[in-house]
Amino acid sequence: MSVESLIFEKGAPGRRAATMPAMDVPVEPLEDLIPGSLLREEPAALPEVSEIEVVRHYTHLSQRNFGVDTGFYPLGSCTMKYNPKLNEDMAALPGFAHIHPLQPVKDAQGAIQLMYELERYLAEISSMTRVTLQPSAGAHGELTGLMLIKAYHQSKGQGHRNLVLIPDNAHGTNPASATLADYKAVEVKSDDNTGGIDMEHLKTLLESHGDQVAAIMLTNPNTLGLFDANIAEIGRQIHAIGGQLYYDGANANAVLGITRPGDMGFDVVHFNLHKTCSTPHGGGGPGAGPIGVKAHLVPFLPGPLPAKNAEGYYWEDAGPQSIGKVRANLGNFGVLVRAYTYIRFNGPDGLRHVSESAILNANYLRHGLSADYEIAYPHMCQHEFVATARKQKEEHGVTATDIAKRLLDYGMYAPTVYFPLIVPEAMMIEPTETETRESLDDFIHVMKTIAEESRTNPELVKTAPHTTVIGRLDQALAARKPNLRWNPGQEVTHS
Ligand SMILES: *Cc1c(COP(=O)(O)O)cnc(C)c1O
């Protein structure tokens, strides 16, 4: 039996997964309800299946995906860590799960209290004055943060500032958000030795364009997993020319309870609650990208913000300088419940332990892989590091893609490959704190095995994966012309 028939061609005419009682209300002629031109002439060709067929179908589909609940998932920058089931239980509490965004305030006290307290926890963790929980993802937070910076500059008569400095190893969403906020993204080189900002290049840019710079967007540690020790000096120089410091907080997994963006000199920070605070986030959502700001930016925040007085919790409207709401309603509430649970469950010491373990695990892997793979910056790393397939490519023609595909055969998800862009054949590895010593050792063992295969049988690696349902896709075609819809009788083709 072919794979396609396994997946799609199920059932038999007349088979049903549910039985409906006989209709006992008068049926009007359909044409009275729906214009005839919109009615089908023939019934839709839907699969007719029994309940067990449906259950097996979806259970099998779920098992064809990789996920953190089924295996190691070292996708650098994405922080694919285990998401405690406790969070799911809390988000599913009927009072939270069924609440309506327009519920009267007196009936929504618990939910507003949760958002009020979450805001304060995030402010404390990041050393910011206030936080908006509205943005739906990291990238949405970036856009919101840049809109705040823009509104701030405009209020100071500095609306002409049109440049945002972004290092060459930044996450792709940073320049995209800057462009969307109608700024021009200007690349800052990174230092070949430290992986941090090239201070000479920064100086040159600030000397020539200082009065046009609105902000610099940084993540620290950066996407190479390296902490930029010059951050205080960078902050001083950016502030000296009148610019703002934006912190991409998607990498907060490395700094919880150890250091805080606000203490490093940042004015704005976004969190990726779906990464750092454990909401499942494969497949593009849902997420939450709250934005924290220092006092001078508070008047521009989107409203309303949760507030509290003698009568209880309420929504405080935004002030006249607010940039306005950035989404419908008040935030991705389920994600906020999970983040709140995660923070309360861990507490201050627990959060610090999260980051210390994430850093320890990353360094353990970095050390374990260094005999077989070139490490791009062989220093002590933070929560992630970049290994490369440069050696394998030069010696045996085996690329980072090949290694990533071969990992699938061993039941492990692949690291992020070819990013950051400044490292050829990059494999960006983030184990996260939730992995055991055994799973880290397994990964090292598998990577060593693949390095050995690259030497002795490179064809095996170059043609991987061999055990997955679907082999190598035409990646350009899959991205540009995704075929997401099954039609009855359609041929499903892939290599
Ligand atoms: C994931 C990530 C983002 C974007 O976050 P989304 O929630 O996917 O929009 C931004 N910066 C870094 C460093 C990231 O890892």
The ligand as a Tripos MOL2 file, in Angstrom:
@<TRIPOS>MOLECULE
LIG
   15    15     1     0     0
SMALL
NO_CHARGES

@<TRIPOS>ATOM
      1 C1         11.8370   33.7430   17.4880 C.3       1 LIG1
      2 C2         12.6250   34.9830   17.4520 C.ar      1 LIG1
      3 C3         12.0280   36.1990   17.0450 C.ar      1 LIG1
      4 C4         10.6260   36.2980   16.4890 C.3       1 LIG1
      5 O1          9.6370   35.8140   17.3240 O.3       1 LIG1
      6 P1          8.2270   35.3250   16.7280 P.3       1 LIG1
      7 O2          7.3920   35.0580   17.9200 O.co2     1 LIG1
      8 O3          8.5310   34.0960   15.9270 O.co2     1 LIG1
      9 O4          7.6880   36.4170   15.8720 O.co2     1 LIG1
     10 C5         12.7980   37.3370   17.1030 C.ar      1 LIG1
     11 N1         14.0840   37.2990   17.5000 N.ar      1 LIG1
     12 C6         14.6910   36.1390   17.8820 C.ar      1 LIG1
     13 C7         16.1390   36.1710   18.3240 C.3       1 LIG1
     14 C8         13.9860   34.9440   17.8630 C.ar      1 LIG1
     15 O5         14.5830   33.8070   18.2180 O.3       1 LIG1
@<TRIPOS>BOND
     1     1     2 1
     2     2     3 ar
     3     2    14 ar
     4     3     4 1
     5     3    10 ar
     6     4     5 1
     7     5     6 1
     8     6     7 2
     9     6     8 1
    10     6     9 1
    11    10    11 ar
    12    11    12 ar
    13    12    13 1
    14    12    14 ar
    15    14    15 1
@<TRIPOS>SUBSTRUCTURE
     1 LIG1         1 GROUP 0 **** ****
